[in-house]
């Protein structure tokens, strides 16, 4: 009988989510190259080195809360490094189990932080992932991407929208583990029309 590992993790009290309450955060209109110093978001594992828990990503959802002015596709780069970004909008992880014995996941999540140039120890997990394919018009309110990490379902759902409809895409990603003291930094590109 297959075991649903997500339920086991939730039951153990170590499954966390974080969000910004649907409050929009303005990005650059259309960055044309990946920039370590201006990433879309970062996830730092602040747990103690060598003894703390690793963070295992399950999914990430991003969506547009205001009509765009230039971007017609979205590309992400995933880097794992030993950096500690600052600034931006901090998100607070919350356990999904009300009986949660852990008060913190150890994750420090930031939207649009001041990033840090990659070190010599960087691991580029994904050099470029097209998470929203090229659209017929700039991003509308509700344009959304879902990243699923380590999924075995093996599908990607491309979606091309017109000026009056939003695109919703799901992208399968490899499993990502953020060990203690490491940071997942995610630079982005939004191609203009």
C-alpha positions, 0 to 999 in steps of 0.5 A: 500500500503506498504511503502518502508522505505529505500526510505523514509530514503534516501529521508530524507537524513539520509541513509549513506554508508561507504567503503574503496575504495576496498583497501584490509586490511590484517587480521590475517591468521586464528584466532582460537578464538573470540578476543574482542581486535582484532575485524574484525570491529567496528561501534561506534555511536558517537552521543550525549547520550540521544538526538542523533540519533540511527544507524540502520544497513541495510547491510554489505558486506565483500570480499577478495581482495587477495588469503587467506593462511589458512581460509576456513570459517568465523564466526562472533560474534556481541557485543553491548557495551559502548566502544570506539575502536581506530586505524585500518582503519577508514571509512568515512560514506557518505550520499547517497542523494546529497540533504542530510541535514546531514553532518555526521551520527555519526558513527565511523567505523573502520576495524581491530581496536584495540578493547577493552575487553567487559564490564559488560554491553555487549549485545551479539547479536549473539554469533556465525554466520557462514557467509561463510560456510566451503570451499573446499579450502582457500578463493580466491579473490572475496570470499564475504559475505553479511549480511542483517539486519532485512530482512523479505525475510528469506533466506540464500544462502550457497555457497561452492567454489573450489580452482578456484572459489569464494564463495558468501553468504548472511546471514540474521541477526536480526535488529540491533540498535546502540544507541548513545554512544554504539559500535557494535564490531565484533570479528571473527574466520577463521577456517583453513583447 
